[in-house]
Each structure stands twice: as structure tokens, then as C-alpha cells.
Amino acid sequence: MTLLKLAAYEQQLKWCALALGLFSTISIVQNWQLAAMVFGLPFCLIWVFCGWLRTEPQLKYINIVFSALYIYGIARYAIVNG
């Protein structure tokens, strides 16, 4: 699927990212670390896609860094608490 075909879903992805962001924030407030990371990772991945879609390099690279940190955090949680 090309990037232009995916562009048709941009608005739905943004609404999904909003919901994921809210769930991640609630998880942080409730001190649910794993849930915050699980909701935060797809949030960042959506914005990586939207950053590439609109050629916003700062947004893209910031979210790539956060995605890597979320993956590290989830893996560490699985190893330490698994």
C-alpha cells in the first residue's frame, strides 16, 4: 500500500492517536507503567506516520526516539517482571 493510499486514513488515525494519548495519560496518573507504555507506543507510531505524511521531520524524529524508548521499556518490563 502506498503512502498516498494511507493518506485517506489520516483523520481516523489522528482520532485514534487522541484516544491512545488519553488512555496513556490516565495510565500515568494511575501509576500503571506497562499500560502507559503499551498505549504510548502506537500513539507515537501513528504520529511517525503522520509526520512522514506531512514531511514534518522534527515530529517524525521525536516520535521515532520515543517509540524506541517505549519498546525498550516494554521489553525491560517483560524481562524484569516476566
C-alpha positions, 0 to 999 in steps of 0.5 A: 500500500502506498503512502498516498493510499494511507493518506485517506486514513489520516483523520481516523488515525489522528482520532485514534492517536487522541484516544491512545494519548488519553488512555496513556495519560490516565495510565500515568496518573494511575501509576500503571507503567506497562499500560502507559507504555503499551498505549504510548507506543502506537500513539507515537507510531501513528504520529511517525506516520503522520509526520512522514505524511506531512514531511514534518521531520522534527515530529517524525524524529521525536516520535521515532526516539520515543517509540524506541524508548517505549519498546525498550521499556516494554521489553525491560518490563517483560524481562524484569517482571516476566 
